[in-house]
Amino acid sequence: MRIDKFLKLSRIIKRRAVAKDLADQGRIEINDKRAKSAANVSTNDLITIHFGNKTIVVKVLKLAEIVKKDEAAEMYELVSESYEQDKENE
């Protein structure tokens, strides 16, 4: 499954176009390798997403073509979430 589609179906990112833009900007990695929006993800892959000053790492648990809203969280496991401190405020 394409990374942009997975991020949308799992509700990590609300819109596929936003996921595509993030990937094309180099802000998404699959197993520590920069990923384009067409890159494929598999179960057990680690996805790192850089949102501004926030970075999350999720592990892919399952892939599905059709996902109900309440089942979306079952597609991944949050491995870590970190925030980069604003250097101007130090």
Sequence and secondary structure as in RCSB ss.txt:
>XXXX:A:sequence
MRIDKFLKLSRIIKRRAVAKDLADQGRIEINDKRAKSAANVSTNDLITIHFGNKTIVVKVLKLAEIVKKDEAAEM
YELVSESYEQDKENE
>XXXX:A:secstr
 BHHHHHHHTTSSS HHHHHHHHHTT EEETTEE  TT B  TT EEEEEETTEEEEEEE    SS  GGGGGGG
EEEEEEEE   GGG 
